[in-house]
């Protein structure tokens, strides 16, 4: 809301407390609110005084320049107790009551937590069967990445924010995956590729074909239920006449 990036935490929303309406120059402090990011209070705000009974939720904030919608925020995530942070995520989930998918809907088990907001990382699109890692994002629940996702390597600098996650049970949810098929261009090639996806129960949600005679690159975004179906389908695609390669597109290539 204020164009602020808080070091160590992804996309933290900031808001000015309505109870005291801080303006540029006022002594201020930030209070971490469940599911609402960081609320900026004046230091002499009666509500802030009352909230000080929970000091671990306060972070140091200050005005940055002359812009009263720009803040400098100092927050040491390591100071947060890991167990408490997990409890906060559970509470956030219950308070929001949004139609986000629960653990059971994704078929993902989070060690030690039964009700927490989950989301699949768009950078690596994990599907059942992929080795996965769970990363705690303040106010956004747990983000599920593939273990080999380059972003996981970067995020490992904060190991206490990772939780053990695993696939479990039957997977009825369809997961989006990107597949590229490189081939020599010919008549009815796209028809055969589409039929192969359909025969394996895979739905195509997006397709992009780039022709550079005599070659063609076909990029598909498809919905698939698990890695075994994905592997079988890719194997079939490779056996289609004029196709010389088919593979799942991943962040690592």
C-alpha positions in Angstrom: 0.0 0.0 0.0 2.9 2.3 0.7 5.5 0.9 -1.7 7.5 -0.5 1.2 9.7 -3.5 1.1 10.6 -4.9 4.5 14.0 -6.8 4.5 13.5 -10.4 5.3 9.8 -10.5 4.7 7.9 -10.7 1.3 5.2 -8.1 0.5 4.3 -6.9 3.9 1.2 -4.6 3.8 1.5 -1.3 5.8 -1.3 0.8 7.0 -1.7 4.0 9.1 -3.7 3.5 12.4 -7.1 5.2 12.1 -7.1 5.7 15.9 -4.3 8.3 15.9 -3.7 9.3 12.2 0.1 9.7 12.3 1.6 12.3 10.0 5.1 12.9 8.8 7.4 13.9 11.7 5.3 12.2 14.5 7.3 9.7 16.6 5.9 6.4 15.4 6.1 2.6 15.9 4.9 -0.4 14.0 2.7 -3.2 15.4 2.5 -6.6 13.6 -1.2 -7.4 13.2 -2.4 -10.9 12.4 -3.4 -11.1 8.7 -3.1 -7.3 8.3 0.7 -6.6 8.1 2.2 -3.7 10.0 0.0 -1.0 11.5 1.8 2.4 12.0 0.8 4.1 15.3 1.9 7.4 16.9 4.1 6.5 20.0 1.6 8.4 22.3 -1.4 6.6 20.9 -3.5 5.1 23.7 -4.0 1.9 21.7 -0.2 1.6 21.2 0.3 1.9 25.0 -2.3 -0.9 25.5 -0.7 -3.1 22.9 2.7 -2.9 24.5 1.7 -5.8 26.7 2.8 -7.8 23.7 6.2 -6.2 22.9 7.4 -8.9 20.5 4.9 -7.6 18.0 6.5 -4.2 17.8 9.0 -3.2 15.1 11.1 -0.1 14.7 9.8 2.3 12.0 10.7 5.8 11.0 9.7 8.3 8.3 11.9 8.3 5.3 12.5 11.7 3.7 9.6 14.2 3.5 7.1 11.7 2.2 4.4 10.8 4.7 3.6 7.6 3.0 7.2 6.4 3.0 8.7 4.5 5.9 11.9 2.9 6.9 11.2 -0.4 8.6 13.6 -2.3 10.7 12.5 -5.9 11.5 14.7 -8.7 12.6 12.8 -11.9 11.7 15.2 -14.1 13.6 13.8 -12.6 16.8 10.4 -14.1 16.2 9.9 -17.4 17.9 9.3 -20.0 15.2 6.5 -21.8 17.0 4.7 -18.6 17.7 5.0 -17.5 14.0 3.3 -20.8 13.0 0.5 -20.1 15.5 0.1 -16.6 14.0 -0.3 -18.1 10.6 -3.0 -20.4 11.8 -4.8 -17.5 13.4 -4.4 -15.5 10.3 -6.1 -18.2 8.3 -9.0 -18.3 10.7 -9.5 -14.6 10.8 -9.4 -14.0 7.1 -11.8 -16.9 6.3 -11.0 -16.5 2.7 -11.6 -19.4 0.2 -7.9 -20.3 0.0 -7.1 -23.9 -0.4 -6.4 -25.8 2.8 -3.8 -28.5 3.4 -6.2 -31.2 2.4 -7.2 -29.5 -0.9 -3.7 -29.4 -2.1 -2.9 -32.8 -0.6 0.0 -31.3 1.4 0.9 -32.1 5.0 2.6 -29.4 7.1 4.4 -30.9 10.0 2.9 -29.7 13.3 0.2 -27.6 11.8 -3.4 -28.6 10.7 -5.0 -25.4 9.5 -2.8 -22.9 7.7 -3.0 -20.9 4.5 -1.0 -22.5 1.7 -0.1 -21.3 -1.8 1.9 -22.9 -4.6 4.9 -20.9 -5.7 4.4 -19.5 -9.2 8.1 -19.5 -9.9 8.4 -23.3 -10.0 4.8 -24.7 -10.1 5.3 -27.9 -7.9 3.0 -30.9 -8.5 2.5 -34.1 -6.5 5.6 -36.2 -6.6 8.0 -33.2 -6.7 10.3 -32.9 -3.7 9.0 -29.7 -1.9 9.9 -27.2 0.7 7.6 -24.9 2.8 8.5 -21.3 3.4 6.7 -19.1 6.0 5.7 -15.7 4.6 4.3 -13.2 7.2 0.6 -12.7 6.5 0.6 -15.0 3.5 0.8 -18.4 5.1 3.2 -21.0 3.8 4.5 -21.0 0.2 5.2 -24.4 -1.3 8.3 -24.5 -3.6 10.1 -27.3 -5.4 13.3 -28.2 -3.6 15.3 -27.4 -6.7 13.8 -24.0 -7.2 16.5 -21.3 -7.4 14.5 -19.1 -5.0 14.7 -21.8 -2.3 18.4 -21.5 -2.4 18.2 -17.8 -1.8 15.6 -18.1 0.9 17.7 -20.7 2.8 19.6 -17.8 4.4 16.6 -17.8 6.9 16.4 -21.5 7.7 14.1 -21.0 10.7 11.4 -19.9 8.3 11.2 -23.3 6.6 8.9 -26.0 7.7 8.7 -29.7 6.8 6.0 -30.4 4.2 5.0 -33.4 2.1 2.5 -34.7 -0.3 -0.1 -37.1 1.0 -3.2 -39.0 0.1 -5.0 -39.0 -3.3 -4.6 -35.8 -5.4 -7.8 -34.6 -7.0 -6.5 -31.1 -7.6 -5.1 -30.2 -11.0 -1.7 -28.3 -10.9 -0.4 -26.0 -13.7 2.8 -27.1 -15.4 4.6 -25.6 -18.4 5.8 -28.0 -21.1 7.8 -27.2 -24.3 7.7 -29.4 -27.4 10.4 -28.7 -30.0 9.8 -30.2 -33.5 10.1 -29.9 -37.2 7.0 -28.0 -38.4 4.5 -30.0 -40.3 0.8 -30.2 -41.1 -1.4 -31.5 -38.2 1.4 -31.5 -35.7 -0.5 -29.3 -33.2 -3.5 -31.6 -33.6 -1.5 -34.7 -32.6 0.1 -32.9 -29.7 -3.3 -31.8 -28.4 -4.7 -35.3 -28.8 -1.8 -36.8 -26.8 -2.6 -34.4 -23.9 -6.3 -35.3 -24.0 -5.6 -39.0 -24.0 -3.8 -38.6 -20.7 -6.6 -36.5 -19.2 -4.4 -33.3 -19.3 -6.2 -30.0 -20.0 -4.4 -27.3 -22.0 -5.0 -23.9 -20.5 -2.6 -21.9 -22.7 -0.6 -22.6 -25.9 2.0 -20.6 -27.8 3.6 -21.7 -31.0 6.6 -19.9 -32.5 7.6 -21.0 -36.0 11.2 -20.5 -37.3 11.2 -22.6 -40.5 11.7 -25.5 -40.5 11.4 -25.6 -36.7 8.6 -24.8 -34.3 8.6 -24.3 -30.6 5.3 -25.3 -28.9 4.9 -24.0 -25.3 1.9 -25.3 -23.3 0.6 -24.5 -19.9 -1.4 -27.6 -18.8 -3.2 -28.9 -15.8 -1.9 -32.2 -14.5 -2.5 -34.3 -11.3 0.9 -35.8 -10.5 4.5 -36.2 -11.8 3.9 -39.8 -13.1 1.2 -38.7 -15.5 3.4 -35.8 -16.5 6.4 -38.1 -17.2 4.2 -40.6 -19.2 2.7 -37.8 -21.3 6.1 -36.2 -22.1 7.4 -39.7 -23.1 4.5 -40.0 -25.5 5.1 -36.5 -26.9 8.7 -37.4 -27.7 7.5 -40.3 -29.8 5.3 -38.2 -32.1 6.7 -38.0 -35.6 8.9 -34.9 -36.2 9.2 -34.1 -32.5 12.8 -34.1 -31.4 12.4 -33.0 -27.7 9.7 -32.5 -25.1 10.3 -31.4 -21.5 8.9 -29.7 -18.5 10.0 -26.1 -18.2 11.5 -25.3 -14.8 13.3 -22.3 -13.3 16.6 -24.1 -13.8 15.8 -24.9 -17.4 
